[in-house]
Amino acid sequence: MAATILLIVISAVFSQNFILVKFLGICPFLGVSKKVNSALSMGIAVTLVMILATLVTYPLYTYVMVPLGIEYLEIIFFIFVIAALVQMLEKIIQKLSPALYRSMGIYLPLITTNCAILGVAELMLVNDLSEVVAGAAAGITMNLGFALLYALFAGVGFTLAMVLMGGVREKLEKLPVAKCMKGFPITMVAASFMAMAFYVFALL
Amino acid sequence: MNASMKKYGKIAYDGLITNNATFKLVLGTCATLGMSTSAVNSFGMGLSVTVVLLLSNVIISLLRNVIPNTVRIPAFVVIIATMVTLLRMVLEKYIPDLYDSMGVFLPLIVVNCVILGRAEAFASKQPVLESAADGIFTGLGLTCALTLIGIIREFLGSGSFFGIRVMDFKIGFFTNAAGAFFVYGICIALFVLITDQIDRAKRVKQARLLRVPAGDAPLPPTDAQTEVK
């Protein structure tokens, strides 16, 4: 059990990192990673929505949609749940803490169209844990606990990649780069080197 | 007739070159990076996005006067999600190979920024035919770009071209994640370089056309001369 949990953590954060290995959530990775602070806020917001979305979509799929035989509507249901959650979260944060809303609020609407959230909700719909977590022993059935754990640490991995990229880009801004490589191209090349570093975890 | 040809020509040029979704706007990157391991996969992904883009643009354009402005984004998302659900059923039944290789990226077409972006920026304001043309050309621009990246990665990564073995070498770097970022970045840089050169050549030509009839004014320097400086 402990080994399974450890494996989920390592897999979600490093070896199957959502941004650098699975290519989910690249838009915020390129768009909101100019500064470490904004990257961190975006990462935390995404992690929060990921956990909440999994908390709603996984039971919705297993206990409502499968018994009713309407699995084919999953995309429409899931995107609706995510959009509603994001909207709700925005209103709650606005009421509870205006300061937090000012620093995080602008990123919330962007999260609805973030592949990482819908991606984690879709990835969790497997029967066997080994289909998502590479290296896990076959025969462990997926349940809500594992799904939430995976969502939490996928969010942590996402935040890690965002913050690292934020640091790299703060330095990149000051470097003399060829005109055609400025902006996206040089960021992609930097991301390529980061992906190489994360690839090592998959080899272990 | 000529005016409408010009209009569609502009839509086509915008969709394919000036607003190329993959290389110029850098939207829908997840699908681009994730599906470009082979030319066939990326071509299939590009076509799937094109189909969804075309259908959603047409429907949103038809309903543009019905959808209230305040709830337009949720309405667009539901329309796009329906199209993707239909596409998924069709692919599962008729092209199961592509369906399997797309995996999680197939439902993720819903959150592809290109589709929502075109719905918001174009289809919600323009008539049906223009929106359809915009959908097709934006989609084709994306398909070409994706296929190009797919061809490069497949050739360097496994020495084959559309699944046919051409050369006997393998560079593992290009088949994994790092190679995807690298090839995409270099492709964007080359695209920017080439379009900038074309723009500059155009400007030089225009400047010459304007100047020559005015007398014996010296010609503006050509590209080669500016490079030397």
HADDOCK unambig.tbl for C-alpha pairs under 7 A between the chains (distance, minus, plus):
assign (segid A and resid 20 and name CA) (segid B and resid 177 and name CA) 6.76 0.50 0.50
assign (segid A and resid 21 and name CA) (segid B and resid 177 and name CA) 5.61 0.50 0.50
assign (segid A and resid 23 and name CA) (segid B and resid 30 and name CA) 5.32 0.50 0.50
assign (segid A and resid 23 and name CA) (segid B and resid 33 and name CA) 6.49 0.50 0.50
assign (segid A and resid 23 and name CA) (segid B and resid 34 and name CA) 5.78 0.50 0.50
assign (segid A and resid 24 and name CA) (segid B and resid 30 and name CA) 5.66 0.50 0.50
assign (segid A and resid 25 and name CA) (segid B and resid 30 and name CA) 6.68 0.50 0.50
assign (segid A and resid 26 and name CA) (segid B and resid 29 and name CA) 6.17 0.50 0.50
assign (segid A and resid 26 and name CA) (segid B and resid 30 and name CA) 5.59 0.50 0.50
assign (segid A and resid 27 and name CA) (segid B and resid 29 and name CA) 6.63 0.50 0.50
assign (segid A and resid 75 and name CA) (segid B and resid 81 and name CA) 6.26 0.50 0.50
assign (segid A and resid 75 and name CA) (segid B and resid 85 and name CA) 6.75 0.50 0.50
assign (segid A and resid 75 and name CA) (segid B and resid 107 and name CA) 6.42 0.50 0.50
assign (segid A and resid 76 and name CA) (segid B and resid 78 and name CA) 6.47 0.50 0.50
assign (segid A and resid 76 and name CA) (segid B and resid 81 and name CA) 5.34 0.50 0.50
assign (segid A and resid 76 and name CA) (segid B and resid 82 and name CA) 6.63 0.50 0.50
assign (segid A and resid 113 and name CA) (segid B and resid 111 and name CA) 4.85 0.50 0.50
assign (segid A and resid 114 and name CA) (segid B and resid 111 and name CA) 6.47 0.50 0.50
assign (segid A and resid 115 and name CA) (segid B and resid 108 and name CA) 6.21 0.50 0.50
assign (segid A and resid 115 and name CA) (segid B and resid 111 and name CA) 6.00 0.50 0.50
assign (segid A and resid 118 and name CA) (segid B and resid 108 and name CA) 6.97 0.50 0.50
assign (segid A and resid 119 and name CA) (segid B and resid 104 and name CA) 6.74 0.50 0.50
assign (segid A and resid 119 and name CA) (segid B and resid 108 and name CA) 6.86 0.50 0.50
assign (segid A and resid 122 and name CA) (segid B and resid 104 and name CA) 6.89 0.50 0.50
assign (segid A and resid 180 and name CA) (segid B and resid 189 and name CA) 5.25 0.50 0.50
assign (segid A and resid 180 and name CA) (segid B and resid 192 and name CA) 6.04 0.50 0.50
assign (segid A and resid 180 and name CA) (segid B and resid 193 and name CA) 5.67 0.50 0.50
assign (segid A and resid 181 and name CA) (segid B and resid 189 and name CA) 5.31 0.50 0.50
assign (segid A and resid 184 and name CA) (segid B and resid 185 and name CA) 6.86 0.50 0.50
assign (segid A and resid 185 and name CA) (segid B and resid 185 and name CA) 4.08 0.50 0.50
assign (segid A and resid 185 and name CA) (segid B and resid 186 and name CA) 6.19 0.50 0.50
assign (segid A and resid 185 and name CA) (segid B and resid 188 and name CA) 5.95 0.50 0.50
assign (segid A and resid 185 and name CA) (segid B and resid 189 and name CA) 5.63 0.50 0.50
assign (segid A and resid 186 and name CA) (segid B and resid 185 and name CA) 6.70 0.50 0.50
assign (segid A and resid 188 and name CA) (segid B and resid 181 and name CA) 5.28 0.50 0.50
assign (segid A and resid 188 and name CA) (segid B and resid 182 and name CA) 6.17 0.50 0.50
assign (segid A and resid 188 and name CA) (segid B and resid 185 and name CA) 4.88 0.50 0.50
assign (segid A and resid 189 and name CA) (segid B and resid 181 and name CA) 6.29 0.50 0.50
assign (segid A and resid 189 and name CA) (segid B and resid 182 and name CA) 5.04 0.50 0.50
assign (segid A and resid 189 and name CA) (segid B and resid 185 and name CA) 5.89 0.50 0.50
assign (segid A and resid 191 and name CA) (segid B and resid 181 and name CA) 6.42 0.50 0.50
assign (segid A and resid 192 and name CA) (segid B and resid 178 and name CA) 4.26 0.50 0.50
assign (segid A and resid 192 and name CA) (segid B and resid 179 and name CA) 6.58 0.50 0.50
assign (segid A and resid 192 and name CA) (segid B and resid 181 and name CA) 4.95 0.50 0.50
assign (segid A and resid 192 and name CA) (segid B and resid 182 and name CA) 5.36 0.50 0.50
assign (segid A and resid 193 and name CA) (segid B and resid 178 and name CA) 6.51 0.50 0.50
assign (segid A and resid 195 and name CA) (segid B and resid 177 and name CA) 6.21 0.50 0.50
assign (segid A and resid 195 and name CA) (segid B and resid 178 and name CA) 4.89 0.50 0.50
assign (segid A and resid 196 and name CA) (segid B and resid 178 and name CA) 5.37 0.50 0.50
